[in-house]
């Protein structure tokens, strides 16, 4: 069996459930029509979360180990976007996504682990005391910014970033 280089490399990377655009991106159809794919947002991203995705459009890469700090919401991508497909709005969330902690979490096997909570700058992941067992992580979806920093140190890769719509269905 012979694989192309592209097929081989893409087979090595787990796929995200959805394509996530840079923060403050306009609606997807408009984004695809208006984005010039200049890559300026990708070049300027200090955490290297943004990558060239399908069709050459910028997207977030939440693969653990890629961008350990996730998105810091520095808005540098917005500042360099000459196509104006990224529009910061102080009254709106930068995107509609949250972290979800899955069953592979070590705490569900009664192993103490709090790495995700330690990485969460907004304290959206907490570990309330639990009688007779290890404290389980509780995610406050209302506080979660979906930045992805919690993914970087998770030893079992139990955390995923989902759109808020997907999270409701999960």
Buried (B, 14 or more C-beta within 10 A) or exposed (E): EEEEEEEEEEEEEEEBEBEBBBBBBBEEEEBBEEBEBBBBBBEBBEBEBBBEBEEEBBBBBBBBEBBBBBBBBEBBBBEBBEBEBBEBEEEEEBBBBBBBBEEEBBBBEEEEBBBBBEBBEEEBBBBEEEEEEBBBBEBEEEEBBBBBBBBBBBEBBBBBBBBBEBBEEE
